[in-house]
């Protein structure tokens, strides 16, 4: 229960929500594909690998790309 008491940084919250959203979509899509096609099983190594790779790439985006753009105010410069 200590995990729920942990105060998260405001930059980490969107990353966590994005990861949860991605995993939810992956599981739902895989479920629908497996229901639609009986030859495809629900848990396959490809499904787990793709989900892991997407999660890792999302984390790299938030921890590297977003921080770089945010730190250098690149988006704000182009919007104005």
N, C-alpha and C positions, 0 to 999 in steps of 0.2 A: 504493500500500500504506500510505501514511501515514494514510489515513482509518481503517483498522482499528486503528491504534495510538493513535488519539485517545481520550482518556478522556472518556466521556460523563457528564454530570450525571445523578444518579439520577432527576430529574424528567423528563428527556428520554427515557429508555429506554422507559417505558410508552407514550409518544406514538409512538415509532418502531415498537414492536410493534403498536400499534393500526393504524397506517398500513399496515404490511405485511399485517396480517390483513385489513383492508378491501380492499386491492388484490387480494389472493389470492381473496377471496370474489367480488369483481367480475369478475375474469378467469374464474374457474371458472363462475360463473352465466352470463356472456355466452357462454362456450364451449358450455355445455349448451343454452342457448337457440338458438344458431346451429346446433348439431347436430340439435336437435329440429325446427327450422323452417328448411328450406333457403332460404327467401326472406330470411332475416335473415343478413347478413354478420357476420363476427366483429368486425372493427374498423370501427366507424361513428363519425361525429362525435358522435352522441348518447352513445354508450358512453364515449368519451374525455371529453366534457364532464361527464357525470354522475360519473365517477370522479374527475376533477379537483375538482369542486364538493364531493363527499363528503370528499375528502382535505383540502381547505381548511377545510371546516367542522369536521372532526376536529381540525385544528391550532388553530383558533380556540377550540374547547372546551378543549383542554389548556393553551393559553397564556393564556387569559383567564378562562374560567369556573372551571376546576379550580383555578387559582392563587388566584382570589378566594375560593373556598370553603375552600381549604386555608389560606390566609393568615389568614382570619378565624375559623377553627375552627368553621364553621357546622355541618358534619356532626357533629362530636363533640358540639356542644351539644344537638342533637336526638336523638342516640343515647342519651345519658345521661338 
